[in-house]
């Protein structure tokens, strides 16, 4: 096998996304041939080098698994939380060390989360260059104005730069609170909350309802189910991947 970057190999083995794998490396939790490494971008040969995370030797998956999870509020989207807060894998212990979350949902955000050990799919679904749409239903305080809706649709100036234009749909408006559907393709930290706060309407509740057109059908909050072959194909198509070109069979 040709040499590859350490974080890419970790993602391919289902440890975490490439970005989160970089953080794991920086924490000193990874060894290569028995030596702790913290270097980002280290090239390894998976056929010759022995890579371990927290003492567990990594092996490439012999098959791929894909799950849809309707995440409740109150859970951290990670395998391990240093502060001891409950994580999605405390709720799904049977999937621990089998799959990783594709992207993240904040502790106080509920909704659609894809779980897989397919590292390349995870990378593409989360990389901004693939512009994967994510739909959120947002409940905000007060009667959201037409001006605020236009601002959200046009793009908002945040501390880390201007957001891309969003698709905005009003679901409900009253003097006490309003509910809108917001579709974006970026994935900045707490982006939807910051966008709404910037236009003067703080978020009361936030729920992700779709990723790449894949919605929360046939599932209740807190439940997890395998994706169908058609749903996997839909995700592959969204990021220009060919399911038939994959060398490993799907679980």
C-alpha positions as CSV (number, residue, x, y, z in Angstrom):
1,X,0.0,0.0,0.0
2,X,1.2,3.5,-0.8
3,X,2.1,5.9,2.0
4,X,-0.7,8.1,3.4
5,X,-1.1,10.8,6.0
6,X,-1.6,9.5,9.5
7,X,-4.9,11.4,10.0
8,X,-6.3,10.1,6.7
9,X,-5.5,6.6,7.7
10,X,-7.1,7.1,11.1
11,X,-10.3,8.4,9.4
12,X,-10.3,5.4,7.0
13,X,-10.1,3.1,10.0
14,X,-13.2,4.8,11.5
15,X,-11.4,6.5,14.4
16,X,-12.8,10.0,13.7
17,X,-13.0,12.6,11.0
18,X,-9.7,13.8,9.6
19,X,-10.0,17.1,11.5
20,X,-10.8,15.3,14.8
21,X,-8.0,12.8,14.2
22,X,-5.6,15.7,14.0
23,X,-6.8,16.8,17.5
24,X,-6.3,13.2,18.8
25,X,-2.7,13.2,17.4
26,X,-2.0,16.6,19.1
27,X,-3.2,15.1,22.4
28,X,-0.5,12.5,22.2
29,X,-3.0,9.6,22.1
30,X,-1.5,8.0,18.9
31,X,1.6,5.8,18.5
32,X,3.3,4.7,15.4
33,X,5.4,1.6,15.9
34,X,5.2,2.1,19.6
35,X,6.3,5.7,19.6
36,X,4.0,8.6,20.5
37,X,3.6,11.0,17.6
38,X,2.2,14.6,17.6
39,X,3.4,15.6,14.1
40,X,0.5,16.6,11.8
41,X,0.7,15.2,8.2
42,X,3.1,12.3,9.1
43,X,3.3,9.9,6.2
44,X,2.9,6.2,7.1
45,X,2.7,2.9,5.3
46,X,-0.4,1.1,6.6
47,X,1.1,-2.3,5.4
48,X,4.3,-1.8,7.4
49,X,3.6,0.7,10.2
50,X,1.7,-0.3,13.4
51,X,-0.7,2.6,14.4
52,X,-2.5,2.6,17.7
53,X,-5.0,5.0,19.3
54,X,-5.3,4.9,23.1
55,X,-3.5,1.5,22.9
56,X,-5.8,0.0,20.3
57,X,-4.1,-1.1,17.1
58,X,-5.9,0.2,14.0
59,X,-7.1,-2.0,11.2
60,X,-8.9,-1.0,8.0
61,X,-12.5,-2.0,8.1
62,X,-13.4,-5.1,6.1
63,X,-16.9,-3.7,5.4
64,X,-18.6,-0.4,5.7
65,X,-21.6,0.5,8.0
66,X,-23.9,3.4,7.7
67,X,-26.5,4.6,10.3
68,X,-29.0,7.3,10.7
69,X,-29.4,8.7,14.3
70,X,-32.0,11.1,15.5
71,X,-29.8,12.7,18.3
72,X,-31.6,14.1,21.3
73,X,-30.5,17.3,23.1
74,X,-28.0,16.9,25.9
75,X,-25.5,14.6,24.2
76,X,-22.0,15.5,23.0
77,X,-21.2,14.4,19.5
78,X,-17.9,12.6,20.2
79,X,-16.7,9.2,21.4
80,X,-15.0,10.6,24.5
81,X,-15.6,13.8,26.5
82,X,-12.8,15.0,28.8
83,X,-15.3,16.7,31.0
84,X,-17.3,13.5,31.5
85,X,-20.5,14.8,29.9
86,X,-22.8,12.1,28.3
87,X,-21.9,11.4,24.6
88,X,-23.8,9.9,21.7
89,X,-22.0,6.6,22.3
90,X,-23.2,6.4,25.9
91,X,-26.6,6.3,24.3
92,X,-25.4,3.9,21.6
93,X,-22.8,1.6,23.3
94,X,-23.2,-1.1,20.7
95,X,-21.8,1.3,18.0
96,X,-18.8,2.5,20.0
97,X,-15.5,1.9,18.2
98,X,-17.5,0.8,15.1
99,X,-18.5,4.1,13.5
100,X,-17.9,7.8,13.9
101,X,-20.2,10.8,13.6
102,X,-20.2,12.7,10.3
103,X,-19.7,16.2,11.5
104,X,-21.1,17.4,14.8
105,X,-24.3,18.7,16.4
106,X,-24.0,20.9,19.5
107,X,-25.1,19.5,22.9
108,X,-28.2,21.6,22.8
109,X,-29.1,20.8,19.1
110,X,-31.1,17.7,18.1
111,X,-31.7,15.9,14.9
112,X,-30.1,14.1,12.0
113,X,-26.6,12.6,12.5
114,X,-25.0,10.1,10.1
115,X,-22.7,7.5,11.6
116,X,-20.2,5.5,9.5
117,X,-16.8,4.0,9.3
118,X,-16.5,5.1,5.7
119,X,-13.6,7.6,6.0
120,X,-13.8,9.0,2.5
121,X,-17.5,9.6,2.6
122,X,-17.1,11.3,6.0
123,X,-14.4,13.5,4.6
124,X,-16.4,14.6,1.6
125,X,-19.6,15.2,3.5
126,X,-17.9,17.5,5.9
127,X,-15.4,19.3,3.6
128,X,-16.7,22.7,2.6
129,X,-15.6,22.3,-1.1
130,X,-18.4,19.7,-1.6
131,X,-21.1,22.2,-0.5
132,X,-23.4,19.6,1.1
133,X,-26.7,21.1,2.1
134,X,-27.9,20.8,5.7
135,X,-31.4,21.8,6.6
136,X,-32.3,23.1,10.1
137,X,-35.6,23.9,11.7
138,X,-34.9,26.9,14.0
139,X,-37.2,28.3,16.6
140,X,-36.3,31.9,17.5
141,X,-37.6,34.4,20.1
142,X,-40.2,36.9,18.8
143,X,-41.9,37.6,15.5
144,X,-39.0,37.3,13.0
145,X,-39.0,40.2,10.6
146,X,-38.9,40.1,6.8
147,X,-35.7,42.1,7.0
148,X,-34.1,39.5,9.2
149,X,-35.2,36.8,6.8
150,X,-33.7,38.7,3.9
151,X,-30.4,39.1,5.8
152,X,-30.2,35.4,6.5
153,X,-30.9,34.6,2.9
154,X,-28.2,37.0,1.7
155,X,-25.5,36.1,4.1
156,X,-24.4,37.4,7.5
157,X,-21.2,39.1,8.6
158,X,-19.8,37.0,11.5
159,X,-16.5,37.3,13.4
160,X,-15.0,34.6,11.2
161,X,-16.3,36.1,7.9
162,X,-19.4,36.4,5.9
163,X,-21.7,33.4,5.6
164,X,-22.8,32.0,2.2
165,X,-26.4,32.7,1.1
166,X,-28.9,30.5,2.8
167,X,-32.3,29.1,1.8
168,X,-35.0,30.4,4.2
169,X,-38.6,29.3,4.6
170,X,-41.0,30.6,7.3
171,X,-42.8,27.8,9.0
172,X,-44.6,29.8,11.7
173,X,-44.6,33.3,13.1
174,X,-46.1,34.8,16.2
175,X,-45.3,37.6,18.6
176,X,-43.9,35.1,21.1
177,X,-41.7,33.0,18.8
178,X,-41.2,32.0,15.2
179,X,-40.0,28.9,13.4
180,X,-38.0,28.9,10.1
181,X,-36.3,26.3,8.0
182,X,-32.7,27.3,7.2
183,X,-30.6,25.4,4.6
184,X,-26.9,26.0,4.5
185,X,-23.9,24.2,3.1
186,X,-21.2,25.6,5.5
187,X,-20.4,24.0,8.8
188,X,-18.9,26.6,11.1
189,X,-19.1,26.2,14.8
190,X,-22.6,27.1,16.1
191,X,-23.2,28.8,12.8
192,X,-27.0,28.8,12.7
193,X,-27.2,30.2,16.3
194,X,-24.7,32.9,15.5
195,X,-26.5,33.9,12.3
196,X,-29.9,34.2,14.1
197,X,-28.4,36.2,17.0
198,X,-26.7,38.5,14.5
199,X,-30.0,39.5,13.0
200,X,-31.6,40.0,16.5
201,X,-33.5,36.8,17.0
202,X,-31.8,34.4,19.5
203,X,-32.4,30.7,19.0
204,X,-34.7,28.9,21.4
205,X,-34.5,25.5,19.8
206,X,-32.5,24.0,16.9
207,X,-33.0,20.7,15.1
208,X,-31.3,19.4,12.0
209,X,-33.8,17.7,9.7
210,X,-31.8,16.8,6.6
211,X,-28.3,16.3,5.2
212,X,-27.8,16.1,1.4
213,X,-31.5,15.7,1.0
214,X,-31.6,12.7,3.4
215,X,-34.3,13.3,6.0
216,X,-35.5,11.9,9.3
217,X,-38.0,9.3,7.9
218,X,-38.9,6.1,9.7
219,X,-37.2,7.0,12.9
220,X,-38.0,8.6,16.2
221,X,-35.9,10.9,18.3
222,X,-33.3,8.9,20.2
223,X,-33.5,6.0,17.7
224,X,-30.8,4.8,15.3
225,X,-31.3,2.6,12.2
226,X,-29.1,1.4,9.3
227,X,-29.3,3.4,6.1
228,X,-30.9,1.7,3.1
229,X,-28.8,1.0,0.0
230,X,-30.8,3.8,-1.8
231,X,-29.9,6.3,1.0
232,X,-26.2,5.4,0.9
233,X,-26.3,5.9,-2.9
234,X,-27.9,9.3,-2.3
235,X,-25.1,10.4,0.0
236,X,-22.5,9.1,-2.5
237,X,-24.1,11.0,-5.3
238,X,-24.1,14.2,-3.3
239,X,-20.3,14.1,-3.0
240,X,-19.5,12.7,-6.5
241,X,-18.6,9.2,-5.3
242,X,-19.3,6.0,-7.0
243,X,-20.6,3.2,-4.8
244,X,-19.7,0.5,-7.3
245,X,-16.1,1.8,-7.3
246,X,-15.5,1.0,-3.7
247,X,-13.3,-2.0,-3.1
248,X,-14.9,-3.1,0.1
249,X,-18.5,-4.3,0.4
250,X,-21.1,-2.5,2.4
251,X,-22.3,-4.0,5.7
